[in-house]
Amino acid sequence: MRLRPRLGTYILALHVPLFGCAALLLPARPLLFVGAEGLLLASLGLGWRLVRQALEPLGYTRRFHELLQDQHYANRLAAPASRELDDLVDTFNTMLAALHRERLAIGEQQGFLDRLLEATPVAVLVFDFDGAISLVNASAGELLGLDRPEGKRLSAWADGAAGFARHLDARGHARSRQLAAQLDALPLGESRLLTDPDGRRYRAQRGQFYDRGFARHFIMVEELTAELEDSERATYARLIRVLAHEVNNTVAATGSVLDSLLYYRDQLHERDAGDFATAIVAVKRRNASLGEFIDRFTKVVKMPPPEPRPTDLKAVVDDILWLNREQCSSRGIALGWHRCDAVAPLALDAQLIEQALMNIVKNAMEAIEAAGQSSGAIRLELADEGRRVRLSVVDSGNLLASGPARPLFTPFFTTRKGGQGIGLMFVREVLQRHGCTYSLAPGAPGETRFDIWFPAP
């Protein structure tokens, strides 16, 4: 039973016996009986009034609770009839006003944050407590081609789940899936450089924030602009120049000392002279390898600006086929060539393009060997697509079809044992300086394609 009925019951229980006593003891004295009954009625009325006043704070508390529950923070409690409740009502109204101001401030901040997320070129994905996507801004939706991804995991799209992305062609589908796989594998608190099959590079970072005491993750992805790439390129260039300077000085001095030491071979006993010479020659060979190692890095940094001249791309490919014919034949690799004689000469730096294509074909041969194929195939295709000319290098290695996504165009990244991670870096630099677009992605089943699009003359 609630407090008000209990108090009412108590007052009635207190006065009813008094009414009974008055009726039994004072029937012979009418005036005294009436007076006693009147006093009891007055006492009963006063008791009810005191009960109402005593319970009035509970009414304000209940009304305040209802306003909080309905989130009507702009409402105010009416002024009380009793001055004793002024402080209580003022306190409640002050709390409601403070909550109203806080709600307005939070709403304004949320609105600003929503507009900022939609306007920023940085892609932002926010995840709920279970790791499913809860918020995607316009840049993230455009970058990954997502269509209503809320409530779904990023790994579902990376694994090829249907109904997750907008209508994309095969190339866009592969690019989006590979980028999603790299983002899904991004560790918490790390910032990494990612690449897609088209060679575009992104800076991605995974962080977390706390919501209602539980951690939620978010990912921010920023595409590297030309200014950022130039800054990164300059940083690599300075680093490589310093390394090359120190290594070349050491290699030159060491080589001179080793040549001098060989003059002492004839002064040694015949039994020791052979071992001495063998050791010196081995050190010289390792010294020369170190020099060649650093030269391959400086080749990227010291790459001269392209000198475009009208170049027959078909003739360049013919030379590459001729140079690699014996290597492919000895490895059981069939080397094919689909010409397109309608392609007119293009404005290219023939030497740089030839070196880049040699790297691509070499990578294709290594991919076939890494796949453990006893026989494979490499096919070069040339096609005139109207506004662009496409040159494709297709291999049967199929290394990109399975396994985790790889940042292939990231400087110094390599998956080959003993690799240095500069082959595709060199190719990227050459193609970018020629204004080409490119893509490295799985093609037809069992194939990997490296497509290059040259601007048409």
C-alpha positions in Angstrom: 0.0 0.0 0.0 1.3 3.5 -0.9 2.0 6.2 1.7 -1.1 8.3 1.1 -3.6 5.5 1.8 -1.7 4.4 4.8 -1.7 7.9 6.3 -5.4 8.2 5.5 -6.2 4.9 7.2 -4.2 6.0 10.2 -6.1 9.2 10.6 -9.5 7.4 10.2 -8.4 4.8 12.7 -7.6 7.5 15.2 -10.8 9.5 14.8 -13.4 6.8 14.4 -13.1 5.6 18.0 -13.3 9.2 19.2 -16.5 9.6 17.3 -17.8 6.4 18.9 -16.9 7.5 22.4 -18.6 10.8 21.9 -21.8 9.0 20.7 -21.8 6.7 23.7 -20.7 9.1 26.5 -22.5 12.3 25.6 -26.0 11.5 24.3 -27.6 13.3 27.3 -25.8 16.5 26.7 -26.6 17.6 23.1 -24.6 20.8 23.1 -21.5 19.0 24.4 -22.1 16.2 22.0 -22.3 18.6 19.0 -19.3 20.5 20.1 -17.2 17.3 20.5 -18.4 16.1 17.0 -17.5 19.4 15.5 -14.0 19.4 17.1 -13.4 15.8 15.8 -14.5 16.8 12.3 -12.2 19.8 12.4 -9.4 17.6 13.6 -10.1 15.1 10.8 -10.1 17.9 8.1 -6.9 19.3 9.6 -5.3 15.9 9.5 -6.2 15.4 5.8 -4.8 18.8 4.9 -1.5 18.2 6.8 -1.2 14.8 5.0 -1.6 16.5 1.6 1.0 19.2 2.5 3.4 16.5 3.8 3.0 14.5 0.5 3.2 17.5 -1.8 7.1 17.1 -2.3 6.4 13.5 -3.5 4.1 14.9 -6.2 6.8 17.3 -7.4 9.3 14.5 -7.3 7.0 12.3 -9.4 6.4 15.1 -11.9 10.2 15.7 -12.1 10.8 12.0 -12.8 8.2 12.0 -15.6 9.8 15.0 -17.2 13.2 13.3 -17.1 11.8 10.0 -18.4 10.1 11.8 -21.3 13.2 14.0 -21.8 11.1 17.2 -21.7 13.9 19.3 -20.4 12.4 22.5 -21.6 9.4 22.2 -19.2 9.4 23.7 -15.8 7.6 22.8 -12.5 4.9 25.2 -11.4 5.4 27.4 -8.3 4.3 25.6 -5.1 1.5 26.8 -2.9 3.7 26.4 0.2 6.8 28.5 0.6 8.6 25.5 2.3 8.8 23.9 -1.2 10.3 26.9 -3.0 13.9 25.6 -2.6 13.0 22.1 -3.8 11.1 23.3 -6.9 13.9 25.8 -7.7 16.4 23.0 -7.4 14.4 20.8 -9.8 13.9 23.6 -12.3 17.6 24.5 -12.2 18.5 20.8 -12.9 16.0 20.8 -15.8 17.5 24.0 -17.2 21.0 22.6 -17.0 20.0 19.4 -18.7 18.3 21.5 -21.4 21.4 23.5 -22.0 23.5 20.3 -22.1 21.2 18.7 -24.6 21.3 21.7 -26.9 25.1 21.8 -26.7 25.3 18.1 -27.4 22.9 18.4 -30.3 24.8 21.2 -31.8 28.1 19.3 -31.4 26.5 16.2 -32.9 25.1 18.2 -35.8 28.5 19.8 -36.4 30.2 16.4 -36.2 27.7 14.9 -38.7 28.3 17.8 -41.2 32.0 17.5 -40.7 32.0 13.8 -41.3 30.0 14.2 -44.5 32.2 17.1 -45.8 35.6 15.7 -45.0 37.6 14.0 -47.7 38.9 11.5 -45.2 36.9 8.2 -45.2 35.6 7.3 -41.7 34.0 4.0 -40.6 32.7 3.6 -37.1 31.9 0.2 -35.6 29.5 -0.9 -32.9 30.3 -3.0 -29.8 30.1 -6.2 -31.9 32.4 -5.0 -34.7 29.7 -4.3 -37.2 29.6 -1.1 -39.1 27.4 1.5 -37.5 28.4 4.7 -39.4 29.9 5.4 -42.8 30.5 8.9 -44.1 30.1 9.8 -47.8 33.9 9.5 -48.5 34.1 6.0 -47.1 31.0 4.9 -49.1 32.5 6.3 -52.2 36.0 4.8 -51.5 34.7 1.2 -50.9 31.6 1.4 -52.9 29.4 0.5 -49.9 25.7 0.5 -50.1 23.8 0.5 -46.7 26.5 -1.4 -44.9 25.2 -0.6 -41.4 24.9 -3.7 -39.2 27.4 -5.7 -41.4 31.0 -6.6 -40.7 33.7 -5.3 -43.0 35.1 -8.8 -43.2 31.9 -9.9 -44.9 32.6 -7.6 -47.8 36.2 -8.6 -47.9 35.1 -12.2 -48.2 32.8 -11.4 -51.1 29.4 -11.3 -49.4 26.6 -10.3 -51.8 24.3 -7.3 -51.4 27.0 -5.3 -49.6 28.2 -2.9 -52.2 26.9 -0.6 -54.9 26.9 -1.8 -58.5 30.6 -2.1 -59.4 32.3 -3.5 -62.4 34.7 -6.4 -62.0 37.7 -4.1 -61.6 36.0 -1.9 -59.0 34.8 -5.0 -57.2 38.3 -6.4 -56.9 39.7 -3.0 -55.8 37.1 -2.5 -53.1 37.4 -6.0 -51.8 41.2 -5.9 -51.5 41.1 -2.5 -49.8 38.4 -3.8 -47.4 40.5 -6.8 -46.5 43.5 -4.6 -45.7 41.3 -2.3 -43.5 39.8 -5.3 -41.7 43.3 -6.6 -40.9 44.5 -3.2 -39.6 45.6 -3.6 -35.9 44.3 -1.2 -33.3 46.4 1.9 -32.7 48.6 1.5 -35.9 48.8 3.7 -38.9 49.7 1.9 -42.2 50.2 2.6 -45.8 47.8 0.7 -48.0 47.6 0.3 -51.8 44.8 -0.9 -54.1 45.2 -2.7 -57.4 45.2 0.6 -59.3 48.3 1.7 -57.5 46.6 4.4 -55.4 47.9 4.6 -51.9 46.1 5.4 -48.6 47.1 6.2 -45.1 44.8 4.2 -42.7 44.6 4.2 -39.0 42.4 2.2 -36.5 41.5 3.8 -33.2 39.0 3.4 -30.4 36.7 5.5 -28.2 34.5 4.6 -25.2 30.7 4.6 -25.4 28.8 3.8 -22.2 31.9 2.2 -20.7 32.6 -0.1 -23.7 35.3 0.3 -26.4 34.2 0.9 -30.0 36.6 1.0 -33.0 36.8 3.4 -35.9 39.0 3.6 -39.0 40.1 6.7 -40.9 41.5 6.4 -44.4 43.1 9.2 -46.3 44.2 9.0 -49.9 47.7 10.2 -50.4 47.7 13.3 -52.6 50.4 14.4 -54.9 51.8 16.8 -52.3 52.0 14.0 -49.7 53.6 11.6 -52.3 56.2 14.2 -53.2 57.0 14.7 -49.5 57.3 11.0 -49.0 59.4 10.6 -52.1 61.7 13.4 -50.9 62.1 11.7 -47.5 63.0 8.4 -49.2 65.4 10.2 -51.5 67.3 11.8 -48.6 67.5 8.6 -46.7 68.8 6.6 -49.7 71.3 9.4 -50.6 72.8 9.3 -47.1 73.0 5.5 -47.1 74.5 5.4 -50.6 77.1 8.0 -49.6 78.2 6.1 -46.6 78.1 2.7 -48.2 79.8 3.7 -51.4 82.6 5.4 -49.4 83.0 2.2 -47.3 82.9 -0.1 -50.3 85.5 1.9 -52.2 87.9 2.1 -49.3 87.4 -1.6 -48.5 87.9 -2.6 -52.1 91.2 -0.7 -52.3 92.4 -2.3 -49.1 91.5 -5.8 -50.3 93.3 -5.2 -53.6 96.4 -4.2 -51.7 96.2 -7.3 -49.5 96.4 -9.5 -52.5 99.9 -8.2 -53.2 101.0 -10.1 -50.0 99.8 -13.4 -51.3 103.3 -14.2 -52.8 104.9 -13.5 -49.5 103.0 -16.3 -47.7 103.8 -20.0 -47.6 102.4 -21.8 -50.6 100.1 -23.8 -48.2 98.5 -20.7 -46.8 98.5 -18.5 -50.0 95.6 -20.3 -51.6 93.3 -20.0 -48.6 94.3 -16.3 -48.1 93.5 -15.5 -51.8 90.2 -17.4 -51.6 89.2 -15.4 -48.5 90.1 -12.1 -50.0 88.3 -12.8 -53.3 85.2 -13.8 -51.4 85.2 -10.6 -49.4 85.7 -8.6 -52.6 82.8 -10.4 -54.2 80.6 -9.6 -51.1 81.8 -6.0 -51.2 80.8 -5.7 -54.9 77.4 -7.2 -54.1 76.9 -4.5 -51.4 77.7 -1.8 -53.9 75.3 -3.3 -56.5 72.6 -3.5 -53.7 72.8 0.2 -52.9 73.0 1.1 -56.6 69.6 -0.5 -57.2 68.1 1.8 -54.6 69.8 4.9 -56.0 68.6 4.1 -59.4 65.0 4.9 -58.2 66.1 8.1 -56.5 68.3 9.3 -59.4 65.8 8.4 -62.1 66.1 11.2 -64.7 63.0 13.0 -65.9 61.3 11.3 -68.8 62.3 12.6 -72.3 59.2 11.7 -74.3 59.7 11.0 -78.0 57.4 9.2 -80.5 57.9 5.6 -79.6 56.5 2.4 -81.2 55.3 0.5 -78.2 55.1 -2.7 -80.3 58.8 -2.5 -81.0 59.6 -2.1 -77.3 57.5 -5.1 -76.4 59.2 -7.1 -79.2 62.6 -6.3 -77.7 61.4 -7.4 -74.2 60.1 -10.7 -75.6 63.4 -11.3 -77.3 65.4 -10.6 -74.2 63.2 -12.9 -72.0 62.7 -15.7 -74.5 65.5 -17.9 -73.3 64.8 -17.4 -69.6 61.2 -18.3 -70.1 62.0 -21.3 -72.3 64.5 -22.7 -69.7 61.8 -22.4 -67.0 59.0 -24.0 -69.1 57.1 -20.8 -69.4 55.3 -20.0 -72.6 55.7 -16.4 -73.6 52.9 -15.0 -75.8 52.2 -11.7 -77.5 48.9 -10.3 -78.9 49.8 -7.4 -81.1 47.6 -4.5 -82.2 49.2 -2.9 -85.2 46.6 -0.1 -85.2 48.3 1.5 -82.2 50.1 4.7 -83.3 53.4 5.8 -81.8 53.2 7.2 -78.3 55.1 10.0 -76.6 57.3 7.9 -74.2 60.8 7.6 -72.8 61.6 4.3 -74.4 64.4 3.4 -72.0 62.4 4.0 -68.8 59.3 2.2 -70.2 61.5 -0.7 -71.3 63.0 -1.0 -67.8 59.6 -0.9 -66.2 58.2 -3.6 -68.5 61.3 -5.7 -67.9 60.5 -5.5 -64.1 56.9 -6.5 -64.7 57.8 -9.5 -66.8 60.5 -10.6 -64.3 57.9 -10.4 -61.5 55.5 -12.5 -63.6 58.2 -15.2 -64.1 59.0 -15.2 -60.3 55.2 -15.5 -59.5 54.9 -18.6 -61.7 58.0 -20.1 -59.9 56.6 -19.2 -56.5 53.3 -20.9 -57.3 55.3 -24.1 -57.9 54.1 -24.6 -61.5 56.2 -26.9 -63.6 54.9 -24.9 -66.6 53.2 -21.6 -66.9 52.4 -18.8 -69.3 53.0 -15.1 -69.7 50.9 -13.2 -72.2 51.3 -9.6 -73.3 48.3 -7.8 -74.8 48.2 -4.5 -76.6 44.8 -2.9 -77.3 43.5 0.5 -78.7 40.6 1.6 -76.4 40.0 4.9 -78.2 41.1 7.5 -75.8 43.6 5.2 -74.2 46.0 2.4 -75.2 46.1 -0.6 -72.9 49.1 -2.8 -72.4 48.6 -5.9 -70.2 51.0 -8.4 -68.8 49.1 -11.6 -67.8 50.7 -14.5 -65.9 49.4 -17.8 -64.7 51.0 -17.5 -61.3 47.7 -16.4 -59.7 49.4 -15.3 -56.5 46.8 -12.5 -55.8 43.8 -14.8 -55.9 44.2 -16.1 -52.3 45.9 -15.1 -49.1 45.8 -11.7 -47.3 45.8 -8.5 -49.3 49.3 -7.1 -49.9 50.5 -3.5 -50.1 52.3 -4.3 -53.4 53.3 -0.7 -54.4 54.5 0.3 -50.9 58.2 1.2 -51.0 60.5 -1.5 -49.8 57.7 -4.0 -49.3 58.3 -7.5 -50.8 57.0 -11.0 -50.5 59.9 -12.6 -52.2 62.7 -14.1 -50.2 65.8 -11.9 -50.7 63.7 -9.2 -52.4 64.3 -5.5 -51.8 60.9 -4.1 -52.5 62.0 -1.6 -55.2 60.9 -3.4 -58.4 57.2 -2.2 -58.2 58.4 1.0 -56.6 60.5 1.7 -59.7 57.6 0.7 -62.0 55.2 3.0 -60.2 57.6 6.0 -60.5 58.1 5.4 -64.2 54.3 5.0 -64.9 53.4 8.0 -62.8 55.9 10.2 -64.5 54.4 9.2 -67.9 50.9 10.0 -66.7 49.8 6.4 -66.9 47.2 4.6 -64.8 47.7 1.0 -63.9 46.1 -1.9 -62.0 47.6 -5.1 -60.6 44.8 -7.5 -59.7 43.4 -11.1 -60.3 42.1 -11.5 -63.8 40.4 -14.5 -65.3 40.4 -17.6 -63.1 44.0 -18.7 -62.6 45.5 -15.5 -63.8 47.0 -12.2 -62.6 46.9 -9.1 -64.7 49.1 -6.0 -64.7 47.2 -3.5 -66.9 48.7 -0.2 -68.0 46.8 2.6 -69.7 48.8 5.0 -71.8 47.2 8.3 -72.8 46.3 8.1 -76.5 48.3 10.4 -78.9 
